[in-house]
């Protein structure tokens, strides 16, 4: 009889942490991470040859203090084509990533989309 009573309580202990997951909120964060690579690919990797063009990357340029989309150098028919670099408009980036155009910096090269909750 004791084993029968222990079974429901053991099941409740196992299911209790899982039941609380949908109701627990995320840790207090300030904004969300932008989707740099997807933004660069959608904006600059277009046209009929987009499957053979090099993939875009991104990075922070410490000289200009801006985030950039960067295309890798590519090879053609006995030629080398220098990759292109474009500055990222952070309002467009955040609108692409989250639907809202506000952003803030957390330091050099560390951008978050959304309002700054750290004040």
Backbone as XML, in Angstrom:
<?xml version="1.0"?>
<chain id="A" units="angstrom">
  <residue number="1" name="UNK">
    <atom name="N" x="0.824" y="-1.182" z="0.000"/>
    <atom name="CA" x="0.000" y="0.000" z="0.000"/>
    <atom name="C" x="0.875" y="1.256" z="0.000"/>
  </residue>
  <residue number="2" name="UNK">
    <atom name="N" x="2.000" y="1.202" z="0.728"/>
    <atom name="CA" x="2.877" y="2.363" z="0.784"/>
    <atom name="C" x="3.494" y="2.646" z="-0.590"/>
  </residue>
  <residue number="3" name="UNK">
    <atom name="N" x="3.762" y="1.573" z="-1.344"/>
    <atom name="CA" x="4.335" y="1.768" z="-2.669"/>
    <atom name="C" x="3.339" y="2.465" z="-3.593"/>
  </residue>
  <residue number="4" name="UNK">
    <atom name="N" x="2.073" y="2.166" z="-3.462"/>
    <atom name="CA" x="1.059" y="2.814" z="-4.292"/>
    <atom name="C" x="0.935" y="4.296" z="-3.957"/>
  </residue>
  <residue number="5" name="UNK">
    <atom name="N" x="1.082" y="4.678" z="-2.706"/>
    <atom name="CA" x="1.008" y="6.085" z="-2.326"/>
    <atom name="C" x="2.267" y="6.837" z="-2.732"/>
  </residue>
  <residue number="6" name="UNK">
    <atom name="N" x="3.392" y="6.166" z="-2.750"/>
    <atom name="CA" x="4.649" y="6.818" z="-3.113"/>
    <atom name="C" x="4.727" y="7.088" z="-4.613"/>
  </residue>
  <residue number="7" name="UNK">
    <atom name="N" x="4.048" y="6.298" z="-5.417"/>
    <atom name="CA" x="4.113" y="6.456" z="-6.864"/>
    <atom name="C" x="3.557" y="7.800" z="-7.334"/>
  </residue>
  <residue number="8" name="UNK">
    <atom name="N" x="2.373" y="8.246" z="-6.914"/>
    <atom name="CA" x="1.887" y="9.554" z="-7.369"/>
    <atom name="C" x="2.767" y="10.714" z="-6.885"/>
  </residue>
  <residue number="9" name="UNK">
    <atom name="N" x="3.298" y="10.626" z="-5.690"/>
    <atom name="CA" x="4.131" y="11.723" z="-5.203"/>
    <atom name="C" x="5.457" y="11.777" z="-5.973"/>
  </residue>
  <residue number="10" name="UNK">
    <atom name="N" x="6.011" y="10.638" z="-6.336"/>
    <atom name="CA" x="7.239" y="10.621" z="-7.131"/>
    <atom name="C" x="6.981" y="11.181" z="-8.524"/>
  </residue>
  <residue number="11" name="UNK">
    <atom name="N" x="5.833" y="10.841" z="-9.099"/>
    <atom name="CA" x="5.481" y="11.370" z="-10.418"/>
    <atom name="C" x="5.275" y="12.878" z="-10.343"/>
  </residue>
  <residue number="12" name="UNK">
    <atom name="N" x="4.673" y="13.350" z="-9.265"/>
    <atom name="CA" x="4.467" y="14.786" z="-9.115"/>
    <atom name="C" x="5.795" y="15.512" z="-8.990"/>
  </residue>
  <residue number="13" name="UNK">
    <atom name="N" x="6.753" y="14.935" z="-8.288"/>
    <atom name="CA" x="8.063" y="15.553" z="-8.161"/>
    <atom name="C" x="8.805" y="15.602" z="-9.503"/>
  </residue>
  <residue number="14" name="UNK">
    <atom name="N" x="8.610" y="14.568" z="-10.304"/>
    <atom name="CA" x="9.266" y="14.551" z="-11.606"/>
    <atom name="C" x="8.634" y="15.536" z="-12.584"/>
  </residue>
  <residue number="15" name="UNK">
    <atom name="N" x="7.320" y="15.693" z="-12.526"/>
    <atom name="CA" x="6.625" y="16.570" z="-13.463"/>
    <atom name="C" x="6.600" y="18.027" z="-13.012"/>
  </residue>
  <residue number="16" name="UNK">
    <atom name="N" x="6.798" y="18.296" z="-11.757"/>
    <atom name="CA" x="6.704" y="19.666" z="-11.249"/>
    <atom name="C" x="7.704" y="20.616" z="-11.902"/>
  </residue>
  <residue number="17" name="UNK">
    <atom name="N" x="8.987" y="20.250" z="-12.018"/>
    <atom name="CA" x="9.909" y="21.184" z="-12.673"/>
    <atom name="C" x="9.563" y="21.430" z="-14.141"/>
  </residue>
  <residue number="18" name="UNK">
    <atom name="N" x="9.064" y="20.421" z="-14.838"/>
    <atom name="CA" x="8.701" y="20.575" z="-16.243"/>
    <atom name="C" x="7.470" y="21.462" z="-16.372"/>
  </residue>
  <residue number="19" name="UNK">
    <atom name="N" x="6.540" y="21.338" z="-15.449"/>
    <atom name="CA" x="5.315" y="22.138" z="-15.506"/>
    <atom name="C" x="5.603" y="23.612" z="-15.285"/>
  </residue>
  <residue number="20" name="UNK">
    <atom name="N" x="6.667" y="23.933" z="-14.583"/>
    <atom name="CA" x="6.974" y="25.331" z="-14.314"/>
    <atom name="C" x="7.708" y="26.035" z="-15.450"/>
  </residue>
  <residue number="21" name="UNK">
    <atom name="N" x="8.220" y="25.304" z="-16.432"/>
    <atom name="CA" x="9.006" y="25.915" z="-17.503"/>
    <atom name="C" x="8.242" y="26.929" z="-18.346"/>
  </residue>
  <residue number="22" name="UNK">
    <atom name="N" x="7.029" y="26.656" z="-18.813"/>
    <atom name="CA" x="6.372" y="27.652" z="-19.649"/>
    <atom name="C" x="6.056" y="28.946" z="-18.900"/>
  </residue>
  <residue number="23" name="UNK">
    <atom name="N" x="5.927" y="28.884" z="-17.596"/>
    <atom name="CA" x="5.567" y="30.061" z="-16.827"/>
    <atom name="C" x="6.776" y="30.857" z="-16.353"/>
  </residue>
  <residue number="24" name="UNK">
    <atom name="N" x="7.944" y="30.272" z="-16.397"/>
    <atom name="CA" x="9.116" y="31.005" z="-15.943"/>
    <atom name="C" x="9.572" y="31.942" z="-17.049"/>
  </residue>
  <residue number="25" name="UNK">
    <atom name="N" x="9.839" y="33.177" z="-16.705"/>
    <atom name="CA" x="10.256" y="34.167" z="-17.688"/>
    <atom name="C" x="11.746" y="34.106" z="-17.918"/>
  </residue>
  <residue number="26" name="UNK">
    <atom name="N" x="12.197" y="34.728" z="-18.993"/>
    <atom name="CA" x="13.635" y="34.740" z="-19.262"/>
    <atom name="C" x="14.357" y="35.640" z="-18.279"/>
  </residue>
  <residue number="27" name="UNK">
    <atom name="N" x="15.643" y="35.468" z="-18.185"/>
    <atom name="CA" x="16.438" y="36.338" z="-17.336"/>
    <atom name="C" x="16.357" y="37.760" z="-17.878"/>
  </residue>
  <residue number="28" name="UNK">
    <atom name="N" x="16.467" y="38.743" z="-16.995"/>
    <atom name="CA" x="16.364" y="40.128" z="-17.409"/>
    <atom name="C" x="17.489" y="40.443" z="-18.383"/>
  </residue>
  <residue number="29" name="UNK">
    <atom name="N" x="17.127" y="40.709" z="-19.610"/>
    <atom name="CA" x="18.114" y="41.008" z="-20.643"/>
    <atom name="C" x="17.807" y="42.361" z="-21.243"/>
  </residue>
  <residue number="30" name="UNK">
    <atom name="N" x="18.789" y="42.938" z="-21.834"/>
    <atom name="CA" x="18.613" y="44.242" z="-22.439"/>
    <atom name="C" x="18.645" y="44.089" z="-23.947"/>
  </residue>
  <residue number="31" name="UNK">
    <atom name="N" x="17.494" y="43.900" z="-24.553"/>
    <atom name="CA" x="17.412" y="43.758" z="-25.996"/>
    <atom name="C" x="17.678" y="42.340" z="-26.448"/>
  </residue>
  <residue number="32" name="UNK">
    <atom name="N" x="17.716" y="42.171" z="-27.762"/>
    <atom name="CA" x="17.981" y="40.855" z="-28.325"/>
    <atom name="C" x="19.118" y="40.953" z="-29.329"/>
  </residue>
  <residue number="33" name="UNK">
    <atom name="N" x="19.739" y="39.829" z="-29.590"/>
    <atom name="CA" x="20.886" y="39.796" z="-30.492"/>
    <atom name="C" x="20.415" y="39.951" z="-31.936"/>
  </residue>
  <residue number="34" name="UNK">
    <atom name="N" x="21.029" y="40.848" z="-32.697"/>
    <atom name="CA" x="20.647" y="41.003" z="-34.102"/>
    <atom name="C" x="21.167" y="39.853" z="-34.952"/>
  </residue>
  <residue number="35" name="UNK">
    <atom name="N" x="20.533" y="39.637" z="-36.080"/>
    <atom name="CA" x="20.900" y="38.559" z="-36.998"/>
    <atom name="C" x="21.773" y="39.127" z="-38.108"/>
  </residue>
  <residue number="36" name="UNK">
    <atom name="N" x="23.045" y="39.341" z="-37.807"/>
    <atom name="CA" x="23.961" y="39.986" z="-38.740"/>
    <atom name="C" x="24.084" y="39.224" z="-40.052"/>
  </residue>
  <residue number="37" name="UNK">
    <atom name="N" x="24.422" y="37.936" z="-39.963"/>
    <atom name="CA" x="24.690" y="37.163" z="-41.174"/>
    <atom name="C" x="23.454" y="37.090" z="-42.067"/>
  </residue>
  <residue number="38" name="UNK">
    <atom name="N" x="22.294" y="36.856" z="-41.495"/>
    <atom name="CA" x="21.062" y="36.792" z="-42.290"/>
    <atom name="C" x="20.775" y="38.127" z="-42.957"/>
  </residue>
  <residue number="39" name="UNK">
    <atom name="N" x="21.008" y="39.211" z="-42.227"/>
    <atom name="CA" x="20.793" y="40.550" z="-42.782"/>
    <atom name="C" x="21.732" y="40.800" z="-43.953"/>
  </residue>
  <residue number="40" name="UNK">
    <atom name="N" x="23.011" y="40.507" z="-43.794"/>
    <atom name="CA" x="23.990" y="40.725" z="-44.863"/>
    <atom name="C" x="23.669" y="39.865" z="-46.081"/>
  </residue>
  <residue number="41" name="UNK">
    <atom name="N" x="23.295" y="38.615" z="-45.843"/>
    <atom name="CA" x="22.953" y="37.715" z="-46.947"/>
    <atom name="C" x="21.716" y="38.218" z="-47.688"/>
  </residue>
  <residue number="42" name="UNK">
    <atom name="N" x="20.687" y="38.644" z="-46.956"/>
    <atom name="CA" x="19.447" y="39.093" z="-47.589"/>
    <atom name="C" x="19.643" y="40.400" z="-48.349"/>
  </residue>
  <residue number="43" name="UNK">
    <atom name="N" x="20.467" y="41.273" z="-47.831"/>
    <atom name="CA" x="20.630" y="42.588" z="-48.441"/>
    <atom name="C" x="21.599" y="42.578" z="-49.623"/>
  </residue>
  <residue number="44" name="UNK">
    <atom name="N" x="22.688" y="41.824" z="-49.550"/>
    <atom name="CA" x="23.741" y="41.934" z="-50.550"/>
    <atom name="C" x="23.972" y="40.689" z="-51.394"/>
  </residue>
  <residue number="45" name="UNK">
    <atom name="N" x="23.536" y="39.539" z="-50.968"/>
    <atom name="CA" x="23.745" y="38.316" z="-51.763"/>
    <atom name="C" x="22.498" y="38.052" z="-52.577"/>
  </residue>
  <residue number="46" name="UNK">
    <atom name="N" x="22.352" y="38.792" z="-53.668"/>
    <atom name="CA" x="21.155" y="38.711" z="-54.489"/>
    <atom name="C" x="21.543" y="38.456" z="-55.939"/>
  </residue>
  <residue number="47" name="UNK">
    <atom name="N" x="20.561" y="38.301" z="-56.782"/>
    <atom name="CA" x="20.796" y="38.128" z="-58.213"/>
    <atom name="C" x="20.794" y="36.680" z="-58.634"/>
  </residue>
  <residue number="48" name="UNK">
    <atom name="N" x="21.001" y="36.480" z="-59.939"/>
    <atom name="CA" x="20.939" y="35.133" z="-60.511"/>
    <atom name="C" x="22.090" y="34.251" z="-60.035"/>
  </residue>
  <residue number="49" name="UNK">
    <atom name="N" x="23.239" y="34.843" z="-59.697"/>
    <atom name="CA" x="24.409" y="34.058" z="-59.300"/>
    <atom name="C" x="24.588" y="33.987" z="-57.789"/>
  </residue>
  <residue number="50" name="UNK">
    <atom name="N" x="23.544" y="34.209" z="-57.036"/>
    <atom name="CA" x="23.731" y="34.264" z="-55.586"/>
    <atom name="C" x="24.199" y="32.939" z="-54.998"/>
  </residue>
  <residue number="51" name="UNK">
    <atom name="N" x="23.913" y="31.832" z="-55.661"/>
    <atom name="CA" x="24.373" y="30.534" z="-55.167"/>
    <atom name="C" x="25.869" y="30.327" z="-55.309"/>
  </residue>
  <residue number="52" name="UNK">
    <atom name="N" x="26.506" y="31.005" z="-56.274"/>
    <atom name="CA" x="27.944" y="30.836" z="-56.480"/>
    <atom name="C" x="28.751" y="31.989" z="-55.892"/>
  </residue>
  <residue number="53" name="UNK">
    <atom name="N" x="28.086" y="33.051" z="-55.486"/>
    <atom name="CA" x="28.802" y="34.164" z="-54.867"/>
    <atom name="C" x="29.272" y="33.749" z="-53.476"/>
  </residue>
  <residue number="54" name="UNK">
    <atom name="N" x="30.367" y="34.349" z="-53.005"/>
    <atom name="CA" x="30.835" y="34.019" z="-51.650"/>
    <atom name="C" x="29.834" y="34.459" z="-50.593"/>
  </residue>
  <residue number="55" name="UNK">
    <atom name="N" x="29.838" y="33.767" z="-49.488"/>
    <atom name="CA" x="28.942" y="34.123" z="-48.390"/>
    <atom name="C" x="29.443" y="35.383" z="-47.692"/>
  </residue>
  <residue number="56" name="UNK">
    <atom name="N" x="28.526" y="36.105" z="-47.109"/>
    <atom name="CA" x="28.858" y="37.338" z="-46.409"/>
    <atom name="C" x="29.137" y="37.044" z="-44.945"/>
  </residue>
  <residue number="57" name="UNK">
    <atom name="N" x="30.017" y="37.824" z="-44.374"/>
    <atom name="CA" x="30.279" y="37.763" z="-42.941"/>
    <atom name="C" x="30.077" y="39.178" z="-42.399"/>
  </residue>
  <residue number="58" name="UNK">
    <atom name="N" x="30.369" y="39.364" z="-41.149"/>
    <atom name="CA" x="30.195" y="40.675" z="-40.540"/>
    <atom name="C" x="31.288" y="40.885" z="-39.517"/>
  </residue>
  <residue number="59" name="UNK">
    <atom name="N" x="31.454" y="42.125" z="-39.110"/>
    <atom name="CA" x="32.462" y="42.414" z="-38.103"/>
    <atom name="C" x="32.453" y="43.881" z="-37.733"/>
  </residue>
  <residue number="60" name="UNK">
    <atom name="N" x="33.200" y="44.203" z="-36.707"/>
    <atom name="CA" x="33.324" y="45.570" z="-36.214"/>
    <atom name="C" x="34.618" y="46.168" z="-36.740"/>
  </residue>
  <residue number="61" name="UNK">
    <atom name="N" x="34.532" y="47.343" z="-37.358"/>
    <atom name="CA" x="35.710" y="48.044" z="-37.852"/>
    <atom name="C" x="36.114" y="49.055" z="-36.793"/>
  </residue>
  <residue number="62" name="UNK">
    <atom name="N" x="37.241" y="48.838" z="-36.147"/>
    <atom name="CA" x="37.655" y="49.713" z="-35.051"/>
    <atom name="C" x="38.106" y="51.083" z="-35.548"/>
  </residue>
  <residue number="63" name="UNK">
    <atom name="N" x="38.527" y="51.188" z="-36.820"/>
    <atom name="CA" x="38.921" y="52.498" z="-37.358"/>
    <atom name="C" x="37.714" y="53.408" z="-37.535"/>
  </residue>
  <residue number="64" name="UNK">
    <atom name="N" x="36.663" y="52.889" z="-38.155"/>
    <atom name="CA" x="35.475" y="53.703" z="-38.414"/>
    <atom name="C" x="34.452" y="53.613" z="-37.283"/>
  </residue>
  <residue number="65" name="UNK">
    <atom name="N" x="34.658" y="52.667" z="-36.361"/>
    <atom name="CA" x="33.743" y="52.420" z="-35.241"/>
    <atom name="C" x="32.329" y="52.097" z="-35.738"/>
  </residue>
  <residue number="66" name="UNK">
    <atom name="N" x="32.268" y="51.224" z="-36.747"/>
    <atom name="CA" x="30.993" y="50.792" z="-37.324"/>
    <atom name="C" x="30.998" y="49.292" z="-37.549"/>
  </residue>
  <residue number="67" name="UNK">
    <atom name="N" x="29.814" y="48.721" z="-37.545"/>
    <atom name="CA" x="29.646" y="47.323" z="-37.923"/>
    <atom name="C" x="29.580" y="47.256" z="-39.444"/>
  </residue>
  <residue number="68" name="UNK">
    <atom name="N" x="30.142" y="46.172" z="-40.029"/>
    <atom name="CA" x="30.214" y="46.057" z="-41.478"/>
    <atom name="C" x="29.786" y="44.675" z="-41.955"/>
  </residue>
  <residue number="69" name="UNK">
    <atom name="N" x="29.167" y="44.639" z="-43.146"/>
    <atom name="CA" x="28.974" y="43.400" z="-43.890"/>
    <atom name="C" x="30.195" y="43.248" z="-44.776"/>
  </residue>
  <residue number="70" name="UNK">
    <atom name="N" x="30.781" y="42.056" z="-44.790"/>
    <atom name="CA" x="32.010" y="41.821" z="-45.548"/>
    <atom name="C" x="31.842" y="40.628" z="-46.480"/>
  </residue>
  <residue number="71" name="UNK">
    <atom name="N" x="32.194" y="40.846" z="-47.738"/>
    <atom name="CA" x="32.182" y="39.770" z="-48.721"/>
    <atom name="C" x="33.607" y="39.269" z="-48.890"/>
  </residue>
  <residue number="72" name="UNK">
    <atom name="N" x="33.789" y="37.975" z="-48.966"/>
    <atom name="CA" x="35.124" y="37.404" z="-49.154"/>
    <atom name="C" x="35.598" y="37.636" z="-50.585"/>
  </residue>
  <residue number="73" name="UNK">
    <atom name="N" x="36.911" y="37.639" z="-50.771"/>
    <atom name="CA" x="37.474" y="37.713" z="-52.113"/>
    <atom name="C" x="37.081" y="36.453" z="-52.873"/>
  </residue>
  <residue number="74" name="UNK">
    <atom name="N" x="36.928" y="36.582" z="-54.209"/>
    <atom name="CA" x="36.538" y="35.420" z="-55.003"/>
    <atom name="C" x="37.435" y="35.312" z="-56.227"/>
  </residue>
  <residue number="75" name="UNK">
    <atom name="N" x="37.425" y="34.140" z="-56.821"/>
    <atom name="CA" x="38.228" y="33.872" z="-58.008"/>
    <atom name="C" x="37.301" y="33.695" z="-59.202"/>
  </residue>
  <residue number="76" name="UNK">
    <atom name="N" x="37.720" y="34.268" z="-60.345"/>
    <atom name="CA" x="36.971" y="34.112" z="-61.588"/>
    <atom name="C" x="37.834" y="33.393" z="-62.604"/>
  </residue>
  <residue number="77" name="UNK">
    <atom name="N" x="37.644" y="33.725" z="-63.865"/>
    <atom name="CA" x="38.445" y="33.134" z="-64.936"/>
    <atom name="C" x="39.785" y="33.859" z="-64.991"/>
  </residue>
  <residue number="78" name="UNK">
    <atom name="N" x="40.767" y="33.291" z="-64.346"/>
    <atom name="CA" x="42.110" y="33.861" z="-64.242"/>
    <atom name="C" x="42.121" y="35.265" z="-63.632"/>
  </residue>
  <residue number="79" name="UNK">
    <atom name="N" x="41.129" y="35.573" z="-62.844"/>
    <atom name="CA" x="41.071" y="36.884" z="-62.188"/>
    <atom name="C" x="40.710" y="36.704" z="-60.725"/>
  </residue>
  <residue number="80" name="UNK">
    <atom name="N" x="41.061" y="37.677" z="-59.958"/>
    <atom name="CA" x="40.701" y="37.708" z="-58.546"/>
    <atom name="C" x="39.835" y="38.935" z="-58.323"/>
  </residue>
  <residue number="81" name="UNK">
    <atom name="N" x="38.717" y="38.739" z="-57.675"/>
    <atom name="CA" x="37.792" y="39.840" z="-57.423"/>
    <atom name="C" x="37.837" y="40.162" z="-55.932"/>
  </residue>
  <residue number="82" name="UNK">
    <atom name="N" x="38.183" y="41.396" z="-55.633"/>
    <atom name="CA" x="38.259" y="41.829" z="-54.233"/>
    <atom name="C" x="36.855" y="41.887" z="-53.644"/>
  </residue>
  <residue number="83" name="UNK">
    <atom name="N" x="36.705" y="41.386" z="-52.443"/>
    <atom name="CA" x="35.419" y="41.400" z="-51.765"/>
    <atom name="C" x="34.995" y="42.815" z="-51.404"/>
  </residue>
  <residue number="84" name="UNK">
    <atom name="N" x="33.708" y="42.990" z="-51.285"/>
    <atom name="CA" x="33.163" y="44.310" z="-50.963"/>
    <atom name="C" x="32.869" y="44.413" z="-49.470"/>
  </residue>
  <residue number="85" name="UNK">
    <atom name="N" x="32.804" y="45.652" z="-48.993"/>
    <atom name="CA" x="32.475" y="45.918" z="-47.597"/>
    <atom name="C" x="31.460" y="47.059" z="-47.548"/>
  </residue>
  <residue number="86" name="UNK">
    <atom name="N" x="30.400" y="46.860" z="-46.768"/>
    <atom name="CA" x="29.374" y="47.882" z="-46.615"/>
    <atom name="C" x="29.114" y="48.112" z="-45.131"/>
  </residue>
  <residue number="87" name="UNK">
    <atom name="N" x="28.902" y="49.357" z="-44.758"/>
    <atom name="CA" x="28.520" y="49.662" z="-43.383"/>
    <atom name="C" x="27.101" y="49.176" z="-43.137"/>
  </residue>
  <residue number="88" name="UNK">
    <atom name="N" x="26.852" y="48.714" z="-41.943"/>
    <atom name="CA" x="25.520" y="48.238" z="-41.575"/>
    <atom name="C" x="24.748" y="49.389" z="-40.957"/>
  </residue>
  <residue number="89" name="UNK">
    <atom name="N" x="23.577" y="49.657" z="-41.493"/>
    <atom name="CA" x="22.663" y="50.611" z="-40.880"/>
    <atom name="C" x="21.970" y="49.867" z="-39.734"/>
  </residue>
  <residue number="90" name="UNK">
    <atom name="N" x="22.295" y="50.222" z="-38.516"/>
    <atom name="CA" x="21.808" y="49.458" z="-37.362"/>
    <atom name="C" x="20.301" y="49.550" z="-37.189"/>
  </residue>
  <residue number="91" name="UNK">
    <atom name="N" x="19.693" y="50.659" z="-37.615"/>
    <atom name="CA" x="18.228" y="50.745" z="-37.563"/>
    <atom name="C" x="17.604" y="49.706" z="-38.495"/>
  </residue>
  <residue number="92" name="UNK">
    <atom name="N" x="18.148" y="49.571" z="-39.718"/>
    <atom name="CA" x="17.645" y="48.563" z="-40.654"/>
    <atom name="C" x="17.907" y="47.154" z="-40.155"/>
  </residue>
  <residue number="93" name="UNK">
    <atom name="N" x="19.079" y="46.943" z="-39.574"/>
    <atom name="CA" x="19.431" y="45.629" z="-39.040"/>
    <atom name="C" x="18.442" y="45.191" z="-37.966"/>
  </residue>
  <residue number="94" name="UNK">
    <atom name="N" x="18.134" y="46.070" z="-37.034"/>
    <atom name="CA" x="17.211" y="45.711" z="-35.960"/>
    <atom name="C" x="15.781" y="45.585" z="-36.467"/>
  </residue>
  <residue number="95" name="UNK">
    <atom name="N" x="15.409" y="46.389" z="-37.450"/>
    <atom name="CA" x="14.075" y="46.240" z="-38.045"/>
    <atom name="C" x="13.975" y="44.887" z="-38.741"/>
  </residue>
  <residue number="96" name="UNK">
    <atom name="N" x="15.050" y="44.453" z="-39.405"/>
    <atom name="CA" x="15.087" y="43.144" z="-40.058"/>
    <atom name="C" x="15.029" y="42.024" z="-39.021"/>
  </residue>
  <residue number="97" name="UNK">
    <atom name="N" x="15.751" y="42.177" z="-37.913"/>
    <atom name="CA" x="15.870" y="41.107" z="-36.914"/>
    <atom name="C" x="14.662" y="40.997" z="-35.996"/>
  </residue>
  <residue number="98" name="UNK">
    <atom name="N" x="14.148" y="42.137" z="-35.535"/>
    <atom name="CA" x="13.108" y="42.094" z="-34.508"/>
    <atom name="C" x="11.817" y="42.814" z="-34.878"/>
  </residue>
  <residue number="99" name="UNK">
    <atom name="N" x="11.838" y="43.591" z="-35.951"/>
    <atom name="CA" x="10.645" y="44.351" z="-36.320"/>
    <atom name="C" x="10.627" y="45.750" z="-35.717"/>
  </residue>
  <residue number="100" name="UNK">
    <atom name="N" x="11.545" y="46.033" z="-34.811"/>
    <atom name="CA" x="11.666" y="47.363" z="-34.201"/>
    <atom name="C" x="13.022" y="47.943" z="-34.574"/>
  </residue>
  <residue number="101" name="UNK">
    <atom name="N" x="13.079" y="49.256" z="-34.763"/>
    <atom name="CA" x="14.319" y="49.849" z="-35.259"/>
    <atom name="C" x="15.225" y="50.402" z="-34.161"/>
  </residue>
  <residue number="102" name="UNK">
    <atom name="N" x="14.858" y="50.286" z="-32.891"/>
    <atom name="CA" x="15.721" y="50.836" z="-31.845"/>
    <atom name="C" x="16.823" y="49.846" z="-31.477"/>
  </residue>
  <residue number="103" name="UNK">
    <atom name="N" x="17.984" y="50.385" z="-31.124"/>
    <atom name="CA" x="19.149" y="49.572" z="-30.768"/>
    <atom name="C" x="19.968" y="50.329" z="-29.742"/>
  </residue>
  <residue number="104" name="UNK">
    <atom name="N" x="20.921" y="49.628" z="-29.142"/>
    <atom name="CA" x="21.872" y="50.259" z="-28.236"/>
    <atom name="C" x="23.148" y="49.428" z="-28.216"/>
  </residue>
  <residue number="105" name="UNK">
    <atom name="N" x="24.232" y="50.055" z="-27.780"/>
    <atom name="CA" x="25.536" y="49.424" z="-27.729"/>
    <atom name="C" x="25.817" y="48.908" z="-26.320"/>
  </residue>
  <residue number="106" name="UNK">
    <atom name="N" x="26.501" y="47.761" z="-26.253"/>
    <atom name="CA" x="27.002" y="47.229" z="-24.991"/>
    <atom name="C" x="28.526" y="47.278" z="-24.968"/>
  </residue>
  <residue number="107" name="UNK">
    <atom name="N" x="29.106" y="48.005" z="-25.873"/>
    <atom name="CA" x="30.560" y="48.100" z="-25.989"/>
    <atom name="C" x="30.943" y="48.020" z="-27.451"/>
  </residue>
  <residue number="108" name="UNK">
    <atom name="N" x="32.223" y="48.107" z="-27.729"/>
    <atom name="CA" x="32.700" y="48.100" z="-29.107"/>
    <atom name="C" x="32.316" y="46.805" z="-29.814"/>
  </residue>
  <residue number="109" name="UNK">
    <atom name="N" x="31.526" y="46.912" z="-30.860"/>
    <atom name="CA" x="31.139" y="45.753" z="-31.654"/>
    <atom name="C" x="30.069" y="44.886" z="-31.035"/>
  </residue>
  <residue number="110" name="UNK">
    <atom name="N" x="29.421" y="45.333" z="-29.978"/>
    <atom name="CA" x="28.403" y="44.540" z="-29.311"/>
    <atom name="C" x="27.103" y="45.337" z="-29.294"/>
  </residue>
  <residue number="111" name="UNK">
    <atom name="N" x="26.245" y="45.073" z="-30.270"/>
    <atom name="CA" x="24.988" y="45.793" z="-30.446"/>
    <atom name="C" x="23.839" y="44.899" z="-30.027"/>
  </residue>
  <residue number="112" name="UNK">
    <atom name="N" x="22.828" y="45.489" z="-29.399"/>
    <atom name="CA" x="21.592" y="44.773" z="-29.080"/>
    <atom name="C" x="20.414" y="45.554" z="-29.622"/>
  </residue>
  <residue number="113" name="UNK">
    <atom name="N" x="19.440" y="44.833" z="-30.146"/>
    <atom name="CA" x="18.220" y="45.450" z="-30.650"/>
    <atom name="C" x="17.211" y="45.569" z="-29.515"/>
  </residue>
  <residue number="114" name="UNK">
    <atom name="N" x="16.507" y="46.684" z="-29.476"/>
    <atom name="CA" x="15.496" y="46.904" z="-28.453"/>
    <atom name="C" x="15.943" y="47.992" z="-27.483"/>
  </residue>
  <residue number="115" name="UNK">
    <atom name="N" x="15.091" y="48.296" z="-26.534"/>
    <atom name="CA" x="15.411" y="49.346" z="-25.562"/>
    <atom name="C" x="16.501" y="48.903" z="-24.590"/>
  </residue>
  <residue number="116" name="UNK">
    <atom name="N" x="17.186" y="49.861" z="-24.031"/>
    <atom name="CA" x="18.236" y="49.586" z="-23.059"/>
    <atom name="C" x="17.607" y="49.487" z="-21.675"/>
  </residue>
  <residue number="117" name="UNK">
    <atom name="N" x="17.565" y="48.273" z="-21.112"/>
    <atom name="CA" x="16.957" y="48.032" z="-19.800"/>
    <atom name="C" x="17.964" y="48.120" z="-18.669"/>
  </residue>
  <residue number="118" name="UNK">
    <atom name="N" x="19.195" y="48.465" z="-18.945"/>
    <atom name="CA" x="20.235" y="48.486" z="-17.910"/>
    <atom name="C" x="20.336" y="49.809" z="-17.181"/>
  </residue>
  <residue number="119" name="UNK">
    <atom name="N" x="19.393" y="50.687" z="-17.352"/>
    <atom name="CA" x="19.471" y="51.988" z="-16.678"/>
    <atom name="C" x="18.852" y="51.934" z="-15.320"/>
  </residue>
</chain>
